[in-house]
Amino acid sequence: MVEVTVTVETEINPTEDEEKIRQAVNNILDNATFIIKGTYPSSTLIAEAKGQDALTKLRNLLRNDRIRDAARRYLFKSARGNTISFCLNKQVAFAGHVSFSEE
């Protein structure tokens, strides 16, 4: 079995609520630990989770939103070696859905 480490990194803009950003990440990722780097107004939230179970919520959201095929194509294009890097919309994640976005 492959060991999976999931890292989420997002900038917290001055107009955003830190708790809402945490909730958006929790809607996508299971069992994450959070670290805040920097101070207002340029802080960054970093969340990390280990194991394939951390991705269960993301998989379920992709299935429920019926975008698995599109997501699969997007994720395969985003793969570099043993790393997959992609961007998600924070507002949509807060609402409990998935929307891929540009960096």
N, C-alpha and C positions, 0 to 999 in steps of 0.2 A: 504494500500500500504506500502511496506517495504522501509525504508530509506536506500539508498545505498551510501557508501563512498568508493571511489576508491583511493588507494594510490600507487604511483609508486616510487620505490627507485632504483637508479642505480649509480654505481660508475663511475666517469669520469676519465678514464685513462689518463696519461700524453700525449699519442699519439692521443687522441681524441679531436675533436672540440666541445666545449660546445653547440654552436648553432645547430650543427648537432644532438646532443643528444636530445636537446629540440624539434627539428623537428621530430625526430623518435617517441618521446612520443606524440607529437601533431598528428602524423599520426594514432595513435592507440586510443587516448583518447581525448574527447571533453571538452572544457571549463576548462582546468587545470590551476591551479596556481602553480608557480614554486618557490622553495627555494633552494639555494645552501648552503650546510653546509661544513665547512672545507675550506682549502686553498690548492693551488697547492702544491704538486702533488697528494694529497689524498682527493679530494673533492667529494661530493656526491650530486646528483641532486634528489630532492624530489618533486614530483608533486602530487597534490590532486584535486579531482573533486567530486562533490556530485550529486546524483540523477541517475536514470537509464538512462537518456539521455546521460550521459557521456560515456556509453558503446556502443552507436550507431555505431561509426566508427569501433570498434572491431567486432561487430556483422556483419556489412556489409563486412568487410574484410574476415571473416570466410566463409560467404556465397559466395563471389566472388571467393575466392581461392578454394572453394568446399571441405572444410575440416571440416564442421560442426560436422559430426558424430565422427571423430577422436578427435576433440576439446572437444566435450561433454564428451567423455569417460575420457579424460585427466583431465578436470576440475572437474568431479565428484570424481576422485581419489585424487585430490588435496584439496578437501573440508575437513575442520576441524571445526565442529560446525557451526557457522554462518560466517566463513571466508574461502575464497578460495585464496590460494597463489600459484603463478606459475611464471615461468621465460620465457622471450621472448628474442630472438636474436635481438640485437640493430641494426645491419647492415641490416637485413631483414626488420625490422620495418621502418628504414630510407627509404628503397625502396618502402614502402607502402604495405607490406605483413606481414603475421604472421607465425612465426616458433617458436614452443615451444622448450625450451632447458633445460638442467640440470643446477643446481645452480653452 
